[in-house]
Every structure is written in structure tokens, then in C-alpha cells.
Amino acid sequence: MRNGNEMKPFTNRMQPNQKLIASVLAVSCTALMHPQMQAQTPWSEKYIERQTFGKQAFAKDNNIWVYTPKFAETFGMPPEHMQDLKGFEAAAFRVQFMGYSVCGYGGKAENCAPDKRCLTDVYFDESKTPLPWANDQQADWLGIYNSSWFVRLPGDAPISPKTPPEVIGNIVINGQATLRPFADPKTRKEVNVFASYTNPRSDEMSYSNIGVYGYKRSAVAGLTMLTLSYRCSTRNSEKKDTSFRMESRDKIYSPTLTRFHEFLIPDAFERRIDAHQKTSQDRDREFYKSITDLK
């Protein structure tokens, strides 16, 4: 026989209206912790509709885009950034914050600024322009994007992966922050990405190495995506379209041995990057002035 004062289980004591309130609070807290679970604009296959505010939360794309008419049609992109492109299907530039800060500016530990990278995703249709892959690996990314950046030991290479087996590496590229996914299928010499944007000349000596920070083969609609370390630096004012080349060399500034692919980033796209970078540089200049007491 139960004692009249015996404590009943908590769930039995909760009234229906209390259960409802608790459920609402739980859902609200979950939505706050996971923004993607909040009310969102209904899913659409068209990019332009997903990027249109409909009084509901949506993931805002901060990339600067350029793309072919076919790419725009495939993904429902707005027409204003369509161009006829040489050697690639689309490119998307952004400044990506790394999730941690660099501290110690001006000699004070508390002077911190977020670490950031300038990245450009380039999409290729390999049915038209096959890339010279070193092996069958389908995807990779640099360790700077995860916690291995902080816990590496001597011999670990989260920043600069080793040359793939049976590939003859570019002796100057060694040690730089780049993936190494390409090689000449005949000679097995490493193939790197080079771009000419800081020098008005167009010979081999004007091309600088561009780091490959990530890649995924058949990423979307059968297209391959390369994430390139491009560009925080200022381009030469005499430059128009920027030429990118994938080629093998013994050193960065030595003659081309074999060229496998060339693509051109158009001047209109570069000018939009220029405008974005000027705003970013002005903001950075104010930060450095604030920590050095410059007037």
C-alpha cells in the first residue's frame, strides 16, 4: 500500500501544459544552437531563389562569382555574372576566417586579429579539360582548416603534405603550404599551379606558384573543384585577364617542361576582387593604427 505522501515520479507530476512549455523551450534552445534548424526559406534547386530573403533565415553566400551561361543554367545563378570563360566553368572568391586568431601584434599579447585566407574555388569540366592527377585520390584539404594545425609533431605535415609516392617533386615547392595532387603521367614530375598577376610580363619568369588548399573531384554536377590560395596580394595595374597554368618545372622560376592546362580569370572578376580587397585593407589599416597609436 502506497503512503499518501510518497513522491511520485517527476514525469507523472508534470501537467499537460507544463509538458508543452518544456517541449517548446527544448526546440527553441536547439534552434538557437543549430541555426540551420531555424525557419528557413523553402528549399529550391535554383541558387537565386535560395539567396532571396523571404522573411525567413537563410545561409547567405559571401562569395564573389563568375561563371559560364551553362553553369548559371545548371544551378539557377543570376545572369549578371555570366561570362564566356576560357578553360574553366566557374570561380568563387572569398576571404575565409580560420576560426582562430593571431595575437601579439604591437608587442602585446591581447592585441589579436582573426586569421584569414583569401581563397578562390575554380570549377572544371574534366570531360573537356582533364587535369593531370598524380593518383586516384578523390579529395583532400590542408590541415590548417582543423585542429591538427596546433598539435603537429616533427615529421607531421598538416601544412605541407609530402609529394605523393613515385612523383618527382618540385624542389622549391617543398615546404610551402600546398597540396600536391598533380604529376606528369609520363615523367612523373610534379605539376604545379602558376599564375601571372603581379608582373606585366607574360614569360615563365612572371608566373608565381599558387597553393592548392583543397580539391574534390566530381564535386557538383560532375565538375571538379580546386580551392586555390588566390588572392590577398595586389595584382599589377597593367594586368587584365590573369593567366593560370598547370605545368611541370624543376624549380618555380625555371623554364616550363610540360604544360597541361591554361585558364584565364577575366578582368571583370578581378576588378570585383580588387574592390573587395581595398575595403578589407582599409579596415586592416585602422586596426594596425589602433594598436600602434599611429595618427
Stockholm file with secondary structure:
# STOCKHOLM 1.0

chainA/1-295         MRNGNEMKPFTNRMQPNQKLIASVLAVSCTALMHPQMQAQTPWSEKYIERQTFGKQAFAKDNNIWVYTPKFAETFGMPPEHMQDLKGFEAAAFRVQFMGYSVCGYGGKAENCAPDKRCLTDVYFDESKTPLPWANDQQADWLGIYNSSWFVRLPGDAPISPKTPPEVIGNIVINGQATLRPFADPKTRKEVNVFASYTNPRSDEMSYSNIGVYGYKRSAVAGLTMLTLSYRCSTRNSEKKDTSFRMESRDKIYSPTLTRFHEFLIPDAFERRIDAHQKTSQDRDREFYKSITDLK
#=GR chainA/1-295 SS CCCTTCCCCHHHHSCHHHHHHHHHHHHHHHHHHCGGGSCBCCCCSSHHHHTSCCSSBCCCCCCEEEECHHHHHHHTCCGGGBCCCBSCSEEEEEEEEEEEEEECGGGCTTCEEEEEEEEEEEEECTTTSCCCBSSSCCEEECGGGSTHHHHCCTTCCSSSCCCCTTCBCCTTTTTSSCCCCBBCTTTCBBEEEEEECSSSCCSGGGCEEECEEEEEEEEETTEEEEEECCCSSCCCTTCCSEEEEEEECSSTTSCCSEEEEEEEECHHHHHHHHHHHHHHHHHHHHHHHHHHTCC
#=GC SS_cons         CCCTTCCCCHHHHSCHHHHHHHHHHHHHHHHHHCGGGSCBCCCCSSHHHHTSCCSSBCCCCCCEEEECHHHHHHHTCCGGGBCCCBSCSEEEEEEEEEEEEEECGGGCTTCEEEEEEEEEEEEECTTTSCCCBSSSCCEEECGGGSTHHHHCCTTCCSSSCCCCTTCBCCTTTTTSSCCCCBBCTTTCBBEEEEEECSSSCCSGGGCEEECEEEEEEEEETTEEEEEECCCSSCCCTTCCSEEEEEEECSSTTSCCSEEEEEEEECHHHHHHHHHHHHHHHHHHHHHHHHHHTCC
//
